Amino acid sequence: MKFFLGTYVRKVDRNGRVSIPAKFRTLLGESDESAEVHIFRSRHDDNVLIGCGDAFLEKLFERLEREDPTSQAYEDISYSIFGGVSTLTIDGDGRIVLPPELREAVGVEKEIAFVGRGDQFSLMHPDVASGKVEEGRVRSRSAHEGMLSKRGRDE
């Protein structure tokens, strides 16, 4: 399995076009005629968009299917994620057109950061990205110590 790795800052032109990092495009199926990326707002952070391919959405849906479809939680999550997805086509130059409402939601005008997160990536203002990466590094030292080793034992 390949992963979305690294942090890349890209320019956003006046029409909202932005080039997806080449390594990310490869994972999204850039070679396909109809390569697409799914983008939606983070449920946890208003300053962040989530980007992913079909596999990640399928994984989210599989988790959601385990819940009671008549529950409020099911409705909230299905509306916020699946109802809020923008599916964008990757053009021949590896670019997408990021809709104005998504750019405005995360305060992006001229530049956007793509931050790899394994099976997904985040899009945000570059200043927010540098803070997120550093916060995660610092918090993971103490608050989440042992998480990765525990996960390995459970599988």
N, C-alpha and C positions, 0 to 999 in steps of 0.2 A: 504494500500500500504506500502511496506517495502522499505527502502532506503539503499544506500551505505553510511555508516557512518564511521568516524574515519580515522586515519592515521596509516599505518602499514609498517614497513621496513622489507624486505625479502632479503635473500641471492640469488644471481644468480650464478649457477654453471658454470663450463667452457664450458658446452654444451648449455648454455642459458636457462636452466630449472629454473623456479622460481615457488614457491608455492603461489597460490592465497589465500588471507586470507579466513578462513572458512566461515565467515559471508558473504563475497562477493560471494563465491562459491554457497552458498545456494540460493542467489538471481539469480544466473546465471543458475540454474537448475542442480546443481551438481548430483542430484539423477538420472537424465536422463542418459541413456547409451551414448548418444552423446552430452554431455554438451559442449557448446562452448562459447567463448568470442570473441567479435569483438574489434579490436584495430586499431586506426588510429591516425595520427599526428594531433595535435591541429592546427586549422587555425590561432590562435592568438598568439601562443607561441611555438617557435621552440624547446624549452626544455621540452615539455610536450607531452605525448601520452594520448589519451582518450580511456577508456575501457568501454564497455557496453554490454548489452544483446540485443536481438531482439527488445524488446519494445522501446528502445531508438532510434534505427535506424528507426523503423516504424514511430515514432513521427517526426523525422527529415524529412523523406520522405513526410509525410503529409503536413508539412510546405512548403517544396520545391514544391509540386504539385500545390500550390496556385499561383506560379510564372509562367511567360511566358516561356514555355519550349524552345523557340528559343532565349531567352535573354542570354547575356554574363554572367550575374550573375548566372543564372540557370546552365549553362555549367560549370563555375568555381567551384561552390559549389558541383555539382554532381560529377565532376572529383576529386576534392580534398578530399571529404569525401567518397563517395561510391566507387570510383575508387581506393582509397588508403587504403581501409579496409583490414586488415589481419584477417581472421577468424581462430582462434586457438582452437584446441580440448583440453579439460581439461582431463588429464589422471586420472587413478584410485587413484593416490596419491594426486590429487588436484593441479597438476602442469601443466604449459604450457611451451612450448619452444618458447621463445621470439627470433624472427629472428635477426641475427647480424645487419642488416640495421636499425632496430628499436632501438636496444640497442645503436648503434653508434649515431643515430640521436639525442638522448637525453643524451649522455655521460655516459651511465650506463655500468659498468664493473662487479663489485662484489656485489653491493646492489641496490635495487630499492624500491622506496616508492610507496605505493598504497594510494591515498587520496580520501576518499569518497566525492561525490558531489551530493548526492540525487539520481537522476535517472541514474547517470553515475559515473565513477571514473577516476582519472588521475593517470598516472604512470610517475615517474620522478626520477632523482637523489635525494637521501635523503636531501642533502644540499639545493637543489632548493625547495623541498617540505616544509621544515621548513620556508624558506623565503616567499613562496607563502601564507601559512596559516597566518603568521604574517602580511604580507602586506594586505591581504584581511580583516583581523580583524581591522587593523588601518584605512584603507580607508573606510570601511563600517560604521565607526562611524560618519563620516561627509559627505562624498561624496554620500553615498547611503541611508542616513537617511530617513526613512519613506517608503522605497521601498516595504518592506514586508506588511506594513499596507495598502498601496495603492492597492497592488495586491489583497488583501482580499476583498476590496470594489468593485473591478471591476468584480469579479466573481459572 
